[in-house]
């Protein structure tokens, strides 16, 4: 395995950062990792460059933004970067929104996240596998699709359950048709790797 790039963060480095924050904080915050950050913390991806967290409770989000500024982070490119380590961008989403996707329910709801670690002030979890795939397929980049393949290869995702949840999530999007086209492309990718059968692909393609 090739060594991790110094411009990417491993799971252990991410946890160290969270521990550092936890020691300095005087308030509680619940963070749910999403995107490549979640995959890295779940050991499904070796490392990540951008760090993405959902802060479901708005008051905790507001306190966290003030805290980051106080310890040397500054706003940059839609996220936050520390003056001593400006190459890494930390992005935070509040409520039930991730990137451009509105989740069906709060990621704090039972079953909607995977517990990672609980410190004195920070509760850290990762978005559940179904919503991880949905939010990445919604974006639809080749890297996102590759990440979703990795999740499927790891096991634990029911294709039919994914389809039902994806369709419901897509129904609230401004362009449901485009989101379904993304899913069809993903289904074809899964089939090409024998991760799903032809019946599932046809089921996806029959959905409007």
C-alpha positions in Angstrom: 0.0 0.0 0.0 1.3 3.4 -0.9 2.1 5.8 1.9 -0.6 8.3 2.8 0.0 11.7 1.2 1.0 14.5 3.7 -1.8 16.5 2.1 -4.4 14.0 3.3 -5.8 13.1 6.8 -6.0 9.5 8.2 -8.6 8.4 10.6 -6.1 8.5 13.5 -5.2 12.1 12.7 -8.8 13.1 12.5 -9.5 11.5 15.9 -6.5 13.4 17.3 -7.9 16.7 16.1 -11.3 15.9 17.6 -9.6 15.0 20.9 -7.7 18.3 20.8 -11.0 20.2 20.3 -12.7 18.2 23.1 -10.0 19.3 25.6 -10.4 22.9 24.7 -14.2 23.1 24.6 -16.5 24.1 27.4 -19.8 23.1 25.6 -21.3 20.0 24.2 -21.3 19.3 20.4 -22.6 16.3 18.4 -20.7 15.8 15.2 -21.7 13.4 12.5 -19.0 12.7 9.9 -20.2 12.5 6.3 -18.6 12.1 2.8 -15.0 10.9 2.7 -14.5 11.8 6.3 -17.1 9.2 7.4 -15.5 6.6 5.1 -12.1 7.3 6.6 -13.3 7.1 10.2 -15.1 3.8 9.3 -11.9 2.4 7.8 -13.5 2.2 4.4 -11.1 4.7 2.9 -7.4 5.3 3.7 -7.5 9.1 4.1 -9.4 12.2 3.2 -8.4 15.8 2.2 -11.5 17.8 3.0 -13.2 17.1 6.3 -17.0 17.2 6.5 -19.2 17.1 9.6 -22.9 17.6 10.1 -23.8 19.5 13.3 -27.5 18.6 13.7 -28.3 21.0 16.6 -28.2 24.6 15.4 -27.2 26.0 18.8 -24.2 23.6 18.9 -23.3 24.6 15.4 -23.3 28.3 16.3 -21.1 27.7 19.4 -18.7 25.5 17.4 -18.2 28.2 14.7 -17.3 30.7 17.5 -15.0 28.2 19.1 -13.1 27.4 15.9 -12.5 31.1 15.2 -11.2 31.5 18.8 -8.6 28.7 18.4 -7.2 30.0 15.1 -9.4 28.7 12.4 -10.5 31.2 9.7 -13.2 30.9 7.0 -11.8 29.7 3.7 -13.6 28.5 0.5 -16.9 27.6 2.2 -15.2 26.0 5.2 -12.6 26.6 7.9 -8.8 26.2 7.8 -6.3 26.6 10.6 -3.5 29.1 10.1 -0.9 26.4 11.1 -2.3 23.8 8.7 -4.0 25.8 5.8 -4.1 22.9 3.3 -7.0 21.1 5.1 -10.5 22.4 4.8 -13.1 21.7 7.4 -16.7 22.0 6.3 -19.7 22.0 8.6 -23.4 21.4 7.7 -26.1 22.0 10.2 -29.5 20.4 10.7 -30.3 17.5 8.3 -28.5 18.9 5.2 -25.4 17.4 3.6 -23.8 19.1 0.6 -26.9 19.7 -1.6 -28.9 16.9 -0.1 -31.7 17.2 2.5 -31.7 14.0 4.6 -35.1 12.4 5.4 -34.5 12.8 9.1 -32.0 14.1 11.6 -28.7 12.1 11.5 -29.0 11.9 15.3 -32.1 9.7 15.1 -31.5 6.1 16.0 -30.2 4.1 13.1 -29.2 7.2 11.1 -25.6 7.3 12.2 -22.9 4.9 13.4 -21.3 5.8 16.8 -17.5 6.4 16.6 -16.4 8.0 19.9 -17.7 10.0 22.8 -15.5 12.4 24.6 -16.1 14.8 27.5 -17.7 17.4 25.2 -17.8 15.9 21.7 -20.0 13.0 20.5 -18.7 11.8 17.2 -20.6 9.6 14.8 -20.6 8.7 11.1 -23.6 9.0 8.8 -25.2 5.6 8.2 -24.1 3.7 5.1 -27.4 4.2 3.1 -27.3 8.0 3.5 -23.6 8.1 2.8 -24.2 6.4 -0.5 -27.2 8.6 -1.3 -25.4 11.9 -0.6 -22.5 10.8 -2.7 -24.5 9.5 -5.6 -26.5 12.8 -5.6 -23.2 14.6 -6.2 -22.4 12.0 -8.9 -18.6 12.6 -9.4 -16.4 9.7 -10.4 -14.7 9.9 -7.0 -18.1 9.8 -5.2 -19.1 6.8 -7.3 -15.9 5.0 -6.5 -16.4 5.6 -2.8 -19.9 4.2 -3.0 -18.5 1.1 -4.7 -16.1 0.7 -1.8 -19.1 0.9 0.7 -20.9 -1.8 -1.2 -17.9 -4.1 -1.4 -17.5 -3.8 2.4 -21.0 -5.3 2.7 -24.0 -4.4 4.9 -26.0 -2.5 2.3 -29.3 -3.9 1.1 -29.9 -2.8 -2.5 -33.7 -2.7 -2.3 -33.6 -0.7 0.9 -31.2 1.7 -0.7 -33.5 2.1 -3.7 -36.5 2.9 -1.5 -34.6 5.4 0.6 -33.0 7.0 -2.4 -36.3 7.4 -4.3 -37.9 9.0 -1.3 -34.9 11.4 -0.8 -34.8 12.2 -4.5 -38.5 13.1 -4.4 -37.7 16.2 -2.3 -34.9 17.4 -4.6 -35.4 20.2 -7.0 -34.5 17.9 -9.9 -35.6 14.3 -9.0 -35.1 13.1 -12.6 -31.5 14.0 -12.6 -30.9 12.3 -9.2 -32.5 9.1 -10.6 -30.2 9.3 -13.6 -27.3 9.3 -11.2 -28.6 6.2 -9.5 -29.0 4.4 -12.8 -25.4 5.1 -13.6 -24.4 3.8 -10.1 -26.5 0.7 -10.6 -24.7 -0.1 -13.8 -21.4 0.4 -12.0 -22.5 -2.0 -9.3 -23.6 -4.6 -11.9 -20.3 -4.4 -13.7 -18.6 -5.5 -10.5 -21.2 -8.2 -9.8 -22.3 -6.4 -6.6 -25.9 -6.5 -7.7 -27.9 -8.5 -10.3 -29.5 -7.6 -13.5 -32.9 -7.6 -11.8 -31.9 -4.7 -9.5 -30.6 -2.7 -12.4 -33.9 -3.1 -14.3 -35.8 -2.2 -11.2 -33.8 1.1 -10.9 -34.2 1.9 -14.6 -38.0 1.4 -14.4 -38.2 4.0 -11.6 -39.3 7.5 -12.7 
